[in-house]
Amino acid sequence: MDGTYPRSGRSLLTAAARPWAGGLLVGCAILVAVLGVLFAHQSTADRFDHAVDSPVVTWFGGHQHLALWLAFPGTLIPAVVLSAAMVISCLLTGRLAGAVLAALAVPVAIVLNEALFKPLVHRTYLGQISYPSGHTATTFALAATVALLLLAAPRPLRILIPAAACVLGCVVAIAVIGLRWHYFTDTVAGAAVGTGTVCGLALVLDLPTVRRWLSAGILHRAG
């Protein structure tokens, strides 16, 4: 190789981080499943969601344009742009596994959300299927990807940037509640779907077989 092609690079997760990622994946899966069972086919808020949602909905009642802007980072165009930026950055630094993770995180989270969980649980809000929140799943998939890719970065970067991304995810969650698109627990499940998706993808991409496949693909292209 002449250095013009990306390398398979180091593992996405360190040996110490891998059990934490696995535990987080299991925790997210359990959370989504439990909430899904509790709220399956529900069409009104329970007492908890009503208590949390009411003040948010009331405040945003006169600020709908603001809510739309705050929810915008969870839509398709920003997600594509941010994912593409991470893919390009990883390719330029020779982190092929990171590029694959950045490319897959949002699409896989959306597919799980829209094709599996929403039809299965079929919880509705004002007639629209709402569980889990796709906007929240998207932003937390991006936030989790950023956090994982920065694990080896200097301490300020690996703390401040993921923290800012998580804050953005929370802002999006509040906005979609204010827009009356989702209940609070929909956003909790959405955050779990996005985070769990990234953890699961990272664990799969770090499997020796997958890493060998990525390396073989690079070598074949270089040849």
Residue frames relative to the residue before (quaternion, step in Angstrom):
aa qw qx qy qz dx dy dz
M 1.0000 0.0000 0.0000 0.0000 0.00 0.00 0.00
D 0.3344 -0.7760 0.5071 0.1696 3.58 -1.00 0.84
G 0.6270 -0.5681 0.3306 0.4182 3.57 1.26 0.23
T 0.5832 0.5988 -0.3781 0.3979 3.60 1.21 -0.05
Y 0.6849 0.4407 -0.2797 0.5084 3.58 1.24 -0.19
P 0.5352 -0.6133 0.4565 0.3591 3.60 -1.10 0.59
R 0.3619 -0.7117 0.5603 0.2205 3.53 -1.18 0.62
S 0.6102 -0.5290 0.4148 0.4193 3.56 -1.22 0.32
G 0.2833 -0.8200 0.4644 0.1777 3.60 1.24 -0.48
R 0.7029 -0.4422 0.3446 0.4378 3.50 -1.38 -0.11
S 0.6603 -0.4814 0.3853 0.4288 3.54 -1.29 0.21
L 0.5494 -0.6022 0.4632 0.3478 3.53 -1.17 0.56
L 0.7826 0.2255 -0.0962 0.5722 3.56 1.05 -0.83
T 0.4217 -0.6609 0.5511 0.2857 3.55 -1.06 0.71
A 0.6737 -0.4808 0.3614 0.4293 3.56 -1.25 0.27
A 0.6667 0.5008 -0.3020 0.4620 3.58 1.03 -0.76
A 0.6957 0.4863 -0.2754 0.4512 3.58 1.05 -0.75
R 0.5595 0.6541 -0.3867 0.3311 3.58 1.13 -0.59
P 0.6679 0.4745 -0.3335 0.4664 3.68 0.85 -0.75
W 0.6214 0.5350 -0.3429 0.4582 3.58 1.08 -0.68
A 0.6479 0.5094 -0.3169 0.4695 3.58 0.99 -0.81
G 0.6463 0.5142 -0.3148 0.4678 3.56 1.02 -0.80
G 0.6623 0.5012 -0.3039 0.4667 3.56 0.97 -0.84
L 0.6471 0.5121 -0.3161 0.4680 3.55 1.03 -0.79
L 0.6176 0.5407 -0.3344 0.4631 3.58 1.04 -0.77
V 0.6701 0.4884 -0.2988 0.4724 3.58 0.87 -0.94
G 0.6569 0.5188 -0.3135 0.4483 3.57 0.92 -0.89
C 0.6535 0.5047 -0.3104 0.4710 3.58 0.96 -0.84
A 0.6514 0.5176 -0.3165 0.4555 3.58 0.96 -0.87
I 0.6555 0.5043 -0.3118 0.4677 3.57 0.95 -0.86
L 0.6467 0.5317 -0.3198 0.4437 3.57 0.93 -0.89
V 0.6699 0.4902 -0.2976 0.4716 3.58 0.87 -0.96
A 0.6697 0.5050 -0.3020 0.4531 3.59 0.94 -0.87
V 0.6757 0.4953 -0.3017 0.4551 3.60 0.86 -0.94
L 0.6750 0.4712 -0.3001 0.4820 3.58 0.86 -0.90
G 0.6232 0.5507 -0.3365 0.4418 3.57 1.06 -0.73
V 0.6518 0.4945 -0.3085 0.4852 3.58 1.01 -0.80
L 0.6719 0.5201 -0.2989 0.4345 3.58 0.91 -0.90
F 0.8104 0.2898 -0.1216 0.4944 3.56 0.95 -0.89
A 0.3029 0.7762 -0.5055 0.2242 3.59 1.23 0.27
H 0.8657 0.0510 -0.0881 0.4901 3.55 -0.99 1.04
Q 0.4037 0.7006 -0.4881 0.3285 3.57 1.17 0.47
S 0.1563 -0.8102 0.5605 0.0706 3.59 -1.00 0.80
T 0.7276 0.2944 -0.2262 0.5769 3.58 1.29 0.13
A 0.5784 -0.5937 0.4296 0.3583 3.55 -1.22 0.45
D 0.3885 -0.6663 0.5690 0.2853 3.56 -1.12 0.62
R 0.7466 -0.4155 0.2570 0.4515 3.59 -1.25 0.07
F 0.6522 0.5230 -0.3242 0.4427 3.56 0.96 -0.83
D 0.6792 0.4723 -0.2951 0.4781 3.58 0.80 -0.99
H 0.6373 0.5331 -0.3367 0.4431 3.59 0.95 -0.82
A 0.6659 0.5119 -0.3050 0.4488 3.58 0.93 -0.89
V 0.6944 0.4564 -0.2720 0.4853 3.59 1.00 -0.82
D 0.7259 0.4827 -0.2531 0.4196 3.56 0.84 -0.99
S 0.6033 0.6336 -0.3632 0.3204 3.59 0.90 -0.89
P 0.7092 0.4350 -0.3035 0.4644 3.66 0.70 -0.88
V 0.6227 0.5330 -0.3438 0.4582 3.60 1.09 -0.67
V 0.6629 0.4971 -0.2977 0.4741 3.57 0.91 -0.95
T 0.6480 0.5263 -0.3171 0.4501 3.58 0.96 -0.85
W 0.6825 0.4932 -0.2990 0.4490 3.59 0.85 -0.93
F 0.7256 0.4266 -0.2451 0.4811 3.56 0.92 -0.91
G 0.4061 0.7342 -0.4653 0.2821 3.60 1.25 -0.06
G 0.7682 0.2988 -0.1751 0.5384 3.57 1.04 -0.70
H 0.7044 0.4105 -0.2503 0.5222 3.59 1.27 0.20
Q 0.1173 0.8450 -0.5137 0.0913 3.57 0.94 0.88
H 0.6293 0.5272 -0.3480 0.4527 3.61 1.00 -0.69
L 0.6254 0.5223 -0.3304 0.4764 3.57 1.04 -0.75
A 0.6473 0.5215 -0.3194 0.4549 3.58 0.94 -0.86
L 0.6405 0.5236 -0.3260 0.4575 3.58 0.99 -0.79
W 0.6548 0.5008 -0.3097 0.4737 3.58 0.99 -0.80
L 0.6698 0.4982 -0.3020 0.4603 3.57 0.97 -0.83
A 0.6771 0.4760 -0.2919 0.4793 3.59 1.12 -0.60
F 0.4787 0.7280 -0.4046 0.2779 3.60 1.24 -0.45
P 0.6347 0.5432 -0.3657 0.4103 3.69 0.88 -0.71
G 0.6727 0.4950 -0.3040 0.4584 3.60 1.19 -0.38
T 0.5571 0.6098 -0.3869 0.4100 3.58 1.29 0.12
L 0.7658 -0.4473 0.2361 0.3972 3.54 -1.34 0.28
I 0.6979 0.5049 -0.3064 0.4052 3.60 0.68 -1.05
P 0.6855 0.4484 -0.3201 0.4760 3.67 0.74 -0.84
A 0.6337 0.5391 -0.3404 0.4381 3.59 1.00 -0.75
V 0.6542 0.5033 -0.3082 0.4730 3.57 0.98 -0.85
V 0.6654 0.5133 -0.3069 0.4466 3.58 0.90 -0.93
L 0.6917 0.4687 -0.2830 0.4710 3.58 0.86 -0.94
S 0.6363 0.5167 -0.3328 0.4662 3.59 0.99 -0.77
A 0.6565 0.5100 -0.3118 0.4601 3.57 0.94 -0.89
A 0.6304 0.5319 -0.3366 0.4543 3.59 1.01 -0.78
M 0.6706 0.4846 -0.3018 0.4736 3.60 0.97 -0.83
V 0.6195 0.5394 -0.3401 0.4579 3.59 1.04 -0.77
I 0.6771 0.4916 -0.2917 0.4635 3.57 0.84 -0.97
S 0.6439 0.5256 -0.3206 0.4544 3.57 0.95 -0.87
C 0.6720 0.4925 -0.2980 0.4659 3.58 0.94 -0.87
L 0.6498 0.5132 -0.3220 0.4590 3.58 0.97 -0.79
L 0.6626 0.5123 -0.3036 0.4542 3.57 0.99 -0.82
T 0.7303 0.3801 -0.2265 0.5204 3.58 1.14 -0.56
G 0.5678 -0.6546 0.3619 0.3437 3.58 1.25 0.32
R 0.5205 0.6286 -0.4248 0.3918 3.62 1.17 0.44
L 0.1532 -0.8352 0.5230 0.0742 3.57 0.27 1.25
A 0.6455 0.5153 -0.3320 0.4556 3.59 0.92 -0.84
G 0.6369 0.5221 -0.3218 0.4671 3.57 1.04 -0.75
A 0.6382 0.5235 -0.3204 0.4649 3.57 1.03 -0.79
V 0.6465 0.5055 -0.3152 0.4766 3.57 0.98 -0.85
L 0.6342 0.5277 -0.3268 0.4610 3.59 0.97 -0.84
A 0.6816 0.4918 -0.2890 0.4583 3.59 0.86 -0.98
A 0.6656 0.5078 -0.3006 0.4569 3.58 1.07 -0.72
L 0.7542 0.4218 -0.2088 0.4579 3.57 1.02 -0.81
A 0.5407 0.6884 -0.4026 0.2679 3.60 1.03 -0.73
V 0.7357 0.4139 -0.2463 0.4762 3.60 0.66 -1.06
P 0.6675 0.4942 -0.3378 0.4429 3.68 0.78 -0.81
V 0.6657 0.4907 -0.3149 0.4657 3.60 0.93 -0.84
A 0.6380 0.5186 -0.3306 0.4634 3.60 0.97 -0.81
I 0.6601 0.5067 -0.3096 0.4601 3.59 0.96 -0.85
V 0.6488 0.5137 -0.3212 0.4605 3.59 0.95 -0.86
L 0.6503 0.5008 -0.3198 0.4733 3.60 0.90 -0.87
N 0.6767 0.5162 -0.2883 0.4388 3.53 0.94 -0.94
E 0.7876 0.3776 -0.1748 0.4544 3.54 0.69 -1.17
A 0.7632 0.3936 -0.2069 0.4688 3.59 0.94 -0.85
L 0.7602 0.3510 -0.1974 0.5099 3.60 1.15 -0.49
F 0.7990 0.3646 -0.2042 0.4323 3.56 0.33 -1.24
K 0.6733 0.5076 -0.3215 0.4309 3.60 0.83 -0.88
P 0.6983 0.4344 -0.3038 0.4810 3.65 0.79 -0.83
L 0.6480 0.5405 -0.3245 0.4273 3.58 1.02 -0.77
V 0.7440 0.3861 -0.2164 0.5006 3.59 0.84 -0.96
H 0.0575 -0.8572 0.5063 0.0744 3.57 1.05 -0.83
R 0.2533 0.7230 -0.5834 0.2697 3.54 0.73 1.11
T 0.1432 -0.8269 0.5412 0.0528 3.59 -0.83 0.92
Y 0.1353 -0.7379 0.6566 0.0778 3.50 -1.33 0.58
L 0.8225 -0.1072 0.0067 0.5586 3.57 -0.51 1.24
G 0.7532 -0.4229 0.1963 0.4639 3.55 0.98 0.91
Q 0.6733 0.4690 -0.2962 0.4888 3.61 1.25 -0.17
I 0.5039 -0.6385 0.4821 0.3255 3.58 -0.99 0.82
S 0.1185 -0.8697 0.4792 -0.0084 3.55 -0.62 1.13
Y 0.7274 0.4468 -0.2457 0.4593 3.63 1.12 -0.46
P 0.5710 -0.3393 -0.7370 0.1252 1.57 -1.36 2.15
S 0.6411 -0.5167 0.3960 0.4064 3.58 -1.30 0.09
G 0.3680 -0.7519 0.5073 0.2048 3.57 -0.65 1.12
H 0.6090 0.5507 -0.3528 0.4486 3.58 1.04 -0.73
T 0.6907 0.4716 -0.2783 0.4724 3.56 0.90 -0.93
A 0.6187 0.5397 -0.3433 0.4563 3.58 1.00 -0.76
T 0.6537 0.5244 -0.3076 0.4507 3.57 0.97 -0.88
T 0.7145 0.4545 -0.2772 0.4538 3.59 0.76 -1.00
F 0.6834 0.4601 -0.3071 0.4764 3.60 0.99 -0.67
A 0.5645 0.5475 -0.3949 0.4751 3.61 1.17 -0.38
L 0.6524 0.4957 -0.3070 0.4841 3.58 1.00 -0.81
A 0.6629 0.5120 -0.3086 0.4507 3.58 0.92 -0.92
A 0.6716 0.4900 -0.3010 0.4672 3.58 0.93 -0.88
T 0.6239 0.5302 -0.3388 0.4635 3.60 1.05 -0.71
V 0.6368 0.5204 -0.3190 0.4711 3.57 0.95 -0.88
A 0.6683 0.5104 -0.3029 0.4485 3.57 0.87 -0.98
L 0.6798 0.4899 -0.2989 0.4566 3.58 0.91 -0.87
L 0.6790 0.4965 -0.2983 0.4511 3.57 0.92 -0.86
L 0.7166 0.4298 -0.2464 0.4909 3.58 1.18 -0.50
L 0.3094 0.7860 -0.4928 0.2091 3.61 1.21 0.23
A 0.7554 0.3656 -0.1999 0.5057 3.57 1.03 -0.77
A 0.4672 0.6852 -0.4428 0.3408 3.59 1.26 0.10
P 0.6672 -0.4612 0.3671 0.4554 3.62 -1.22 0.20
R 0.6882 -0.5538 0.2900 0.3683 3.53 -1.07 0.82
P 0.6661 0.4958 -0.3464 0.4364 3.66 0.75 -0.82
L 0.6741 0.5023 -0.3009 0.4503 3.58 0.94 -0.87
R 0.7196 0.4571 -0.2715 0.4467 3.56 0.82 -0.96
I 0.6684 0.4451 -0.3095 0.5091 3.59 1.24 -0.11
L 0.7403 0.4573 -0.2536 0.4224 3.57 0.68 -1.11
I 0.6900 0.4846 -0.3027 0.4443 3.60 0.84 -0.90
P 0.6720 0.4558 -0.3215 0.4872 3.67 0.82 -0.78
A 0.6160 0.5413 -0.3525 0.4509 3.60 1.04 -0.71
A 0.6513 0.5036 -0.3113 0.4747 3.58 0.98 -0.85
A 0.6421 0.5202 -0.3222 0.4618 3.59 1.02 -0.79
C 0.6505 0.5034 -0.3139 0.4743 3.60 1.01 -0.76
V 0.6146 0.5301 -0.3411 0.4743 3.59 1.05 -0.75
L 0.6341 0.5234 -0.3241 0.4679 3.57 1.00 -0.83
G 0.6358 0.5273 -0.3249 0.4605 3.58 1.01 -0.81
C 0.6537 0.5039 -0.3059 0.4745 3.58 1.01 -0.80
V 0.6202 0.5339 -0.3346 0.4673 3.59 1.06 -0.75
V 0.6427 0.5097 -0.3168 0.4762 3.58 0.97 -0.86
A 0.6417 0.5290 -0.3222 0.4523 3.59 0.96 -0.85
I 0.6555 0.4997 -0.3093 0.4742 3.59 0.93 -0.87
A 0.6528 0.5362 -0.3141 0.4333 3.57 0.98 -0.87
V 0.6972 0.4617 -0.2961 0.4615 3.61 0.85 -0.87
I 0.5769 0.5327 -0.3781 0.4904 3.58 1.23 -0.40
G 0.6695 0.5099 -0.2909 0.4553 3.57 0.94 -0.93
L 0.6680 0.4853 -0.2878 0.4853 3.58 1.14 -0.62
R 0.3800 -0.7411 0.4567 0.3126 3.56 1.34 -0.15
W 0.3673 0.6994 -0.5114 0.3383 3.52 0.99 0.96
H 0.8181 0.0978 0.0027 0.5667 3.57 1.10 -0.73
Y 0.4466 -0.6092 0.5782 0.3084 3.49 -1.37 0.41
F 0.6778 -0.4843 0.3583 0.4216 3.56 -1.26 0.35
T 0.6940 0.4793 -0.2928 0.4505 3.60 0.85 -0.91
D 0.5421 0.5784 -0.4084 0.4526 3.60 1.20 -0.33
T 0.6834 0.4843 -0.2888 0.4637 3.57 0.97 -0.88
V 0.5979 0.5468 -0.3576 0.4644 3.59 1.10 -0.65
A 0.6730 0.4811 -0.2892 0.4817 3.56 0.93 -0.92
G 0.6254 0.5417 -0.3372 0.4492 3.59 1.03 -0.74
A 0.6380 0.5129 -0.3200 0.4770 3.57 0.99 -0.85
A 0.6536 0.5099 -0.3111 0.4648 3.59 1.01 -0.79
V 0.6334 0.5234 -0.3358 0.4605 3.60 0.99 -0.77
G 0.6824 0.4922 -0.2938 0.4536 3.59 0.86 -0.94
T 0.6893 0.4783 -0.2770 0.4684 3.56 0.89 -0.95
G 0.6757 0.5023 -0.2907 0.4546 3.56 0.90 -0.93
T 0.6082 0.5595 -0.3483 0.4424 3.57 1.06 -0.74
V 0.6774 0.4878 -0.2939 0.4656 3.58 0.88 -0.92
C 0.6379 0.5180 -0.3280 0.4660 3.59 0.96 -0.81
G 0.6727 0.5007 -0.2977 0.4562 3.58 0.90 -0.90
L 0.6593 0.5010 -0.3103 0.4670 3.58 0.94 -0.86
A 0.6466 0.5225 -0.3281 0.4487 3.58 0.95 -0.83
L 0.6535 0.5081 -0.3149 0.4644 3.58 0.96 -0.82
V 0.6543 0.4989 -0.3127 0.4745 3.59 1.01 -0.80
L 0.6901 0.4881 -0.2880 0.4501 3.60 0.86 -0.91
D 0.6692 0.4850 -0.2990 0.4770 3.58 1.21 -0.42
L 0.4412 0.6801 -0.4721 0.3463 3.60 1.23 -0.02
P 0.5786 -0.6176 0.3976 0.3546 3.63 -0.90 0.83
T 0.6454 0.5284 -0.3285 0.4430 3.59 0.96 -0.82
V 0.6739 0.4843 -0.2970 0.4722 3.57 0.93 -0.87
R 0.6486 0.5131 -0.3224 0.4606 3.57 0.97 -0.79
R 0.6340 0.5074 -0.3302 0.4812 3.59 1.04 -0.72
W 0.6357 0.5310 -0.3250 0.4564 3.58 1.02 -0.80
L 0.6508 0.5027 -0.3121 0.4757 3.59 0.97 -0.84
S 0.6630 0.5017 -0.3059 0.4638 3.57 0.93 -0.88
A 0.6424 0.5213 -0.3181 0.4629 3.57 1.00 -0.83
G 0.6462 0.5277 -0.3187 0.4498 3.56 1.01 -0.80
I 0.6454 0.5145 -0.3136 0.4694 3.56 1.03 -0.81
L 0.6728 0.5046 -0.2950 0.4535 3.55 0.89 -0.96
H 0.6368 0.5227 -0.3285 0.4619 3.55 1.05 -0.79
R 0.6555 0.5006 -0.3112 0.4720 3.57 0.99 -0.83
A 0.6547 0.5124 -0.3193 0.4549 3.57 0.95 -0.85
G 0.6734 0.5018 -0.3088 0.4465 3.56 1.04 -0.74
